[in-house]
Amino acid sequence: MSDTILKIENLSKVYSGGVRALDNVDLEIKRGEIFALLGPNGAGKTTLIGAVCGLVRPTSGTITAFGHDMVSDWRAARRRIGLVPQELSTDMFEQVQHAVAYSRGLFGRSPDKARIDEILRSLSLHEKRAVQIRALSGGMKRRVLIAKALAHEPELLFLDEPTAGVDVELRKGMWEQIAALREQGVTIILTTHYIEEAEEMADRVGIISGGRILMVEDKAAIMERLGTTEAVIALATPLDSLPEGLGRFPLELRAGANGAASELVYRGGDGKGRGRAEIAELTKALVALGIDYVGIDIHDSSLEDIFVSLVGEQGNGA
């Protein structure tokens, strides 16, 4: 049995007026993983989710979920998929428990109060089950959306910007809930512009910009392949040029107020820590050349740094 539960091939969406929201997207999602789809606003993340969930009609391409074609056999596929939308779209005057139970029925599931109670407890909503949704805090309302998406017991769950508009404490709590869902066997696709979410939780990361997938790779492999280290070395005495003995290092001179270089900037290494080892060699070389420095600031690139670099290259036509 294949581990691939969602396969998207050559998917495009062109809206009236010629706006191309998706441009020949190919993507496969594996059973049991947390996949983070990163991209700036307008990159195509929500359109892609809408196409899989039957909310957007693609212009071309195919989507296969759990072996079912999403056009010819969409009912069989859709009942195994849950969606937590970005917008708070629900009846604000409805009680929490009724809203969640109703969502279960929409997918043809028989009533199951015990299951609904279990979902509400897992999301710390059980004590609020008889409360109207409008009376809840923003974070609690977002938990109601997750409860509604889980009511029909989906195997694949889409979370579209699940922590948008919630504070840091609630965001971390929701990360824990997402990890717990994965432990229960739910495959999760997460879209976010909070890149620390992807760095915290995802097994694989996809980067989308301008409707195109720029990269899909294991998170650890991305960090190892594209990660770099930067060091800014503040010199005690400005330099007019880079000494010959430092030519083997990836360095540039940064000019001070008087035109002479007052900082050395190192950029190199990889996600395996080679950069820090090379910086140690660089400091020894400085001492050997009699070049004194008064401070050094070292920064290892984060997933956000890599994301900004890739999206920036795409925006510049690279």
Secondary structure, 3 states (H helix, E strand, C coil): CCCEEEEEEEEEEECCCCCEEEEEEEEEEECCCEEEEECCCCCCHHHHHHHHCCCCCCCEEEEEECCEECCCCHHHHHCCEEEECCCCCCCCCCEHHHHHHHHHHHCCCCCCHHHHHHHHHHCCCHHHCCCEHHHCCHHHHHHHHHHHHHCCCCCEEEEECCCCCCCHHHHHHHHHHHHHHHHCCCEEEEEECCHHHHHHHCCEEEEEECCEEEEEEEHHHHHHHHCCEEEEEEEEEEECCCCHHHCCCCEEEEECCCCCEEEEEEEECCCCCHHHHHHHHHHHHHHHCCCCEEEEEEEECCHHHHHHHHHHHHHCCC
